[in-house]
Amino acid sequence: MPERPYFIEQLITAKEIAARIETLAKEIETEFYNSEKLVVVGLLRGSFIFISDLVRELDLCTEVDFIETSSYGNNTTSSREVRILKDLRGEIEGRDVLVVEDIVDTGYTLSHVIKLLESRRPRKMRTIALLDKPSRRAVKINSDWIGFEIPDNFVVGYGIDFAQENRNLPYIGKIRFADNGENN
Ligand code: PRP
């Protein structure tokens, strides 16, 4: 596929993200105030920057673990199959868990991960997503905490990629293709 030239328009600044994380971290601390240890689970790869900023704001005893998924479209059922590429290193049975997502789009990824982790019987599990695109939802799932609700824009930065690029941007940007001025 030929590469379409694009530029990136800043949508959410690094400062806005940091301020929102500070607020969310306080709410998470309240929710898990009586936790012995909170297992913070990042969904690779998109959440790697968000989880690293979030855990540093949490004044709680934490453990960090990661899970990596990959999703494939299924043409016959127009659904998506989510596969686990890398599972957690630790056990979560009877433990408090916070699942950290970068973005909830159709919801297939988060829904699959939640079901899988629930089957391991954690004591309490909550989810947080930096971005939420409710207009794209295909399965009934909502994250317990959301950083920002956004319209159906093609976003990059702060961990989120476009063809594996732009994850390192310190802000959330919107892709605008130069050939039509639109975002998709
Ligand atoms: C992206 C994103 C979320 C998921 C959201 O991951 O990081 O995990 O898609 O989409 P959904 O709600 O429609 O399931 P991707 O599979 O692109 O992998 P990445 O995190 O490695 O970029």
Residues whose N, C-alpha, C, O or C-beta is under 5 A from the ligand:
A	BS01	PRP	L43 L44 R45 G46 T69 S70 S71 D102 I103 V104 D105 T106 G107 Y108 T109 L110
